[in-house]
Amino acid sequence: MANKSLVKTPIPELLPDERIASFSEVALGYTPEQAKEEADRCLSCKKSPCVAGCPVGVQIPEFITKIQEGDIEGAADILKSKNLLPAICGRVCPQETQCEALCLRGKKGEPVGVGRLERFVADQTLDAPPPAKPPANGHKVAIVGSGPSGLTCAGELASKGYEVTIFEALHKAGGVLVYGIPEFRLPKSIVARELKTLEHLGVVIKTNSIVGRTLTVDELFAQGFEAVFIGSGAGLPSFLGIPGEAFNGVYSANEYLTRINLMKAYEKDSRTPVQRAKKVCVVGGGNVAMDAARCARRIGAEVTIVYRRTEKELPARLEEIHHAKEEGIVFKLLTNPLRIDADENGWVRNLRCQEMKLGEPDASGRARPIPVEGSEFDIETECVVMAIGNSPNPLISQTTRGLEVNRRGCLVLADEDKMLTTRAGVYAGGDAVTGAATVILAMGAGKTAACSIDEYIQGKQ
């Protein structure tokens, strides 16, 4: 029997057969007893290396100590002083490459389950009284986009007394949290509760407002906003450029996930259609690819993930890969798509692929995939989902004077420490700057930008 101090306390989960029959949350969360058991594994290190791995600076040993003491409200206070969205981060942050990667307990055994404990505390205090709205300071700030960076920036500024308005292009707030991450990983009721916290702080959210079309950044300044934060994400999908990508049954992961997650296309009475293919191929190896594959599995498909490197190079979280395998998803590794073939009606019928082998590292530091001559083969499929990355939508940069972008379409920062763009008074963060990344990194950028905006506005007085 393993030494309990060396391994994480297991988290209850739905069984694979139960998962693929519904969109219910897979990981069920700790009981109070399990949370206490896991918290007791923390060494309460004086130097707290784990804190350095947290993009928003949560005082991890301090909140875990409160759990050990049975003071869950105290733990929540410590968490929320740094992180406005703990119930979300506890579910979707890649803790294994951030705080948990630096945990001293992990040097001999498994690190402390920081994310699991964060989720426990947040879930236990979801019904806690909302924070009081602070006195208004008389200044207005506009936020473009209601994803993780925008929500964090809004919350930080609202807590300082700013009048904050979020402009969201879609009909629901939450950004990638509602259109990209599936219900079985992040229930939308959790997102709605976290949004309520911001509303109690006085944040106004205007949906169906497309900055760059409905109104421009210049018009926001004309309306009296003293600074603008752009957290519009990376919603422009990428494709491989191979023959056949225009056939019926080919989706970008963005479209596929938006139809399923935001528009609830998996429900029988949904007004938004999505192809219910018997066989689906998902191209890509990141978290978005896993999300798309696991969604397809839940609407009845046999699913194959096609990725051109080995499992070692898969960028997705280990937990997502593990769950995908448990749910019967097939991984076709060292495989690269060449073209998509269709039937006489233009519907996808197979994906032509080629076997690959790994060569020397490329610019990313990963082994470069090299085609194996004469190794072409077909995968029979009715649907292909391209999950190979996204870039920012160019609408804002094309309609805003003085905003520079790089060759990937990401906003250029004139001052990275302050998240300041090349336009005075305009700040940006999250995927609009980095390209597709993680929720917590976007939140860290939003938090930094809020501090910079406060300094900028107060410095003008």
N, C-alpha and C positions, 0 to 999 in steps of 0.2 A: 504493500500500500504506500502510495506516494506521501512524502512529507507535506502536510498541509501548507506549511509556510513557503514551499517552493512552487506551488501551483495556484492559479486563480480559483476562486470559488465559482463553480459552474453556474451559468445563468440559465434559468428555465426557458425552453423554446418549444414552439409547436413542432410536431413530428412532420417529416417531409410530405407524407400523404395528405396531412391536413392542410399544409401550406399551399400546395398546388391546386387545391380546390377552392381557395378564397384569397382575398387580398388582406386578410387579417395580419396584424403585426407578428413577425416571426419570434423575435426575442421578447420575452415577457417581463423582464426586469427582476431585480432582487426583492426578496421579502426582507423585512427588518432584520431577521436573524441572519440571513445570508449577507446582507450589507455590513452588519457588525463583524461577521467572520472575515470578510474581505478587508474591511477597514483596519482590523487588528494586524494585518500583514504589513501595514505601512510602518516604516522605520522612523518616521518623523525626522528626517535628516536635517541637520542644522543649516547646511548650505543649500538645501532644496533644489537639486539640479533639475528636477521635473518642472519647476516653475519656468526655467529658462526655455523649456520646450513648448510653452503655451503661448501662442500668438497674442492672446489678450491678457496674459499675466495673472491668471487665477492663482491664488495662494493655496496650492493643492494640499500640503501637509496640514495647514490650518483647518480647512473644511473637513478633511478626513478625521482629524482629532475630534472635532465636534460630533462626528458620527460615532466614534468610539465612546464618547461620553453620553450618547443618546440625545444630544441636542440637535435635532434635525433643523429646527428653525434657525439656530445659530449657524449651522452649516450652509443653509440657504442664503443667509445674509452675506456670508463671506463670498460665496459663489457669485451672487447677483451684483455684488459691488464691482465686479470686473467683467462679468458676462451676463448680458441681458437676455440671452436665449439658451439657458442651461439644459432645458428639456430637449431642445433640438440638438445641441452639440453633444450631449451624452449619447445620442443615437447615431449621429452620422459623422462625427469628427474622426479622422484617422489617428487616434491616440497612439497607435503602435509605432508611428513614425515621428511622433512629437513628444508629448510629456512622458509617455510610458517608455519610449526609447531611451530616456535618460534616467529612469528609475533604478536606484542602486539595488533594489530587490531583484531586478532582472539580470544582474550579473551572475547570480547563482539561482537559476530557476526562472519563473515567470514574473514579470513586473506586476505591480499592484494594478488592479482594474480601475483606473481613474475614471474612464468614461462610464463604466457601469455604475460607479458610485455617484458620479455627477447626475446621471439619469435618475437614480434612486431618489436623491435629495430633491431634484426638481419635480419629480412626479408626486412625491409626498407632500409638496407644498404648492401644488398647482392652484388650490383653492384659497391660498393665503390672501389676506387683504392687499389690494394693489397699493403701490407707493403713492404718496400724496403728490399732487401737482404743485411744482415749485412756483414761487412768485415770478411773474413775467418780467423780463429784463428790457422789453421794448424793441427787440431786434428779430428780424425774419430771415430764415434760411430755407432754401428749396432743395429737396432731395429728388434726384431722378432715379427711379427704380426702387422697388420694395423687396429686393433680395437681401441676403445676409449683410452685405456692406452698407446698403442704404438704411436698413432697419437699425443697425448698430449706430451708425452716424446720427440718425434721427433721435434715438433714445438718449445718447450721450448729450446731445445739444438740448433736448427737451428738459433733461434733468438739471440743466444749468439755467433754465428759464427762457430759452429761445422759443419763438413761435415757429414751429417746423411744419412744413407741408411736403408730403411725399406725392410725387406724380408717377403713377404706375400705368404702363401701357395696356396691360391685360385687365380683364374684368374682375380679377381677384388679386388681392395683395399676397406677397410671399415670394415672388420670383421663382427661382429654381427650387425652392422648398415646396412649392405647390405644383409646378408643372413638370419638374424633372425627377425628384426623388419619390419613389413609389410609396403607396400607403403602407405596404408591409414592412418598410424600413422606417417611415416617418408618418404616423397618422396625421391627417390634416387637421384634426381636432386639436392636436398639440400646437400646431402652427397658429391656429385661430386664437388659442388662449394666450400665446406669447404676444400676438398682435394687440390683444386687449390691454396688456400692460402698457404698451406705447400710447394707446388711445387715452388711458387714464392719465398719462403724463401730458396730454394735450396735443399729441401729434395728430394732424389731419391727413388722411389718405384719400387722394383723388384718383380713382381708377379710370380706365378708358381714356387716359391722358398721354398721348404719344409726343414726348418732347422731341422737336425736330419736325413735327407735322401739325399736331393740334396747336402747339405753341413752341416758341424757340427759347433758347437760353437767354438771348437778348431781351425777349419779352418778359422773361422771369425777372430780370434786373429792373426792367421798366415798371413792373408791378410792385417794386419796393423790396424785393429780396436782396439782401446785402451780400450773400454768397450762395454759390450753387455747388452741390456735391453730385457728381455723376457716378452712379453705381448701377449702370444699366446692363451689366452682365455681358455674356458672350453667347448671343442667341443665333448667330449666323452659322449654319452647319457646313461641315466640310465633306467633300466627296472624293473618291479616288481618281476620277477622270477616266474610268475604264468604259469600254463599250457596254451599252445596255442599261445605264443608270436611269434612263428616262422611261423604262418599261413600267407597266402597272405592277404594283407589289413591291416597289423599291421605296423605302422610307429613309429619311434622316432619323437618327435617334431622337432628335429634338421634336420632330413632328409626331413620331410614334409614341413617345412618352407623354407629350402634351395631350394628345387625344385620350390616352388611357388615364393619366393621373389627374389632370386638371378638368378634363371634360367627362371623366367617368365612362369612357367608351366600353368598359368591361361589363357595365350593368346592362341588363336585358332591355330596359326602357330608355337607354341613353339615346339622345338625339344626334350624337356625334359618332359617325361610323369608324370602324377600324377593321382591317382585313383579319378574318379569323382563319388564318392559314393552318393547314395540318402540319406543314413543315416550314420552319423559319431558320434562316442563317443570320447571325449577328456578326458583323465584321468589326473587330476591335477587341481590346483587352483591358480597358479601364473600368472604373466604377459605372460609367454610363452604359457600357456594353453589358455589364452584369445586370444592371437594372432592366435594360431592354429585354435581355434574354429571359430573366425571371418573370417579367410581365407576360411575355409571349407564352411561357410555360403555363401560366395561370389562366390564359384564355384558350388553352387546349392544344397547343402545338408541341410537336417534337422539335427540340431546339439544338442547334449546333453553333458554337462560338468558333469563328475562324480568326486565327491570330498568327502573325508571321514569325514570331520568335517562340521561345520555349516558355514553360510555366514559370521558370525562375525570373523571367523578364516581365511577366504580367504586371501592369501598373495598378491593378485593382487591389483593394484591401483583401487581406488573407481571409477575413471572415466572409466577404462576399463570394470569393472563389469557393470556399468550403460549402457555403449554403447552396450555391449553384450546382455543385457536384451532387450534393445530397438530394437535390430536387430533380436529378436525372438529366441535367444539361450536359451535352457532349462537347468536349474541347478538342478541336482540330487544330493542333499546334504546328509550328513550322510550315504554315500554309498561307499562300498569298493569292487573293482573287485576281483573275485575269480579265474576265468578262462575264456578263450576265446574259443568258439566253432566254428567249420567250417562246410561247406557243403562237399559233396563227392569229390569235386575238390580242396579242401584245401583253399577255400575262406571264410573269416569271415562271420558268420551269426548271432551271438549274443554274448553279454557280460554277463556272469554269475556274479551276484553281491550279496552282503549281506548288510542288513541294519546295521547301527552302532548307538551307543549312546556314549555320552561323559562322561568320568570318571575323575579321578584326573589328575592334570597337569603332563606332562612328562618332560624330561630333557630340552626341548626347552621352557618350560613355558606354553605351550598350553595344553588344555585339551586332555587327551589321548582317542582316539577312541576305543571303546570296541564292539566286535561283538554281535549282538542280535541273540540268538539261534533260529533256525527255520525260519529265515527271508529271505532266499535265493530267488532270482528272476532273470529273464532274461530281458535284454534290447536288442531289435532287432536292429542290426546294420550291416553294410557292411565294416566298416573301424574303426579301433581303433588307436588313436594317443596318445602315452605315453609322457606326459609332466610333468615328476616328478623330473626333475633336470639333471644336467650335471657335469662332472668332467673333469680336464685337460687331454689332450692326453699325454700318457707317453713317446712319441717318443723322446722329447728333454731330459728328465731326464735319459732315458735309454742310450742315446748316449753321455752324457756329464759327464766326471769325476768330482766328488766332489759336484754334485748337490744333495741335500737331498730332499725327499718328505715325506709328512705325510701319514697316512693310507688312506686318500681320494685321494691321488695322487697329492695333491697341493704342490707347491714348498715351502720349509721351508725357512724362512728369518732368517739369523744370526743376523741382525740388522733391526728391524721393522721400526725404525725411519728413516732409510736411504734406505729402500727397498733393502737391500743387501742380496743376497743369501749366501749359504755356500761355494760358489766358488768366489775367489777374482776377482774383476772386472766384475762380472755378477750380474745384478740387475733384479728385477722382480716386477710385479704389476698387478692389475686387477684380472680377474677370474682365471688366472693361479695360483694365490696365495690364493684367497678367495673362489674359487668355484664360481658358477653362482651368480652374484650380479647385481648392477646397473651401468649404463653408467657413471654417475657422480662420483661414488666411484672409478671406474677404472681410470677416468681422474685424480682424486686427487692423486692416487698412481703414475701415470705417471709423474705428475708434481713434486712430492716429489723426485722420482727417478732421474729426470733430474737435480735437484739441487745437489743431492748426487754425480751423475756422474761428474758434473762440478767440485765439490770440490775434488773428487778423482783424476781427470786428472790434474787439476791445481796444486794440492798438490804434484804431482810427479815431477813438473818442477824444 
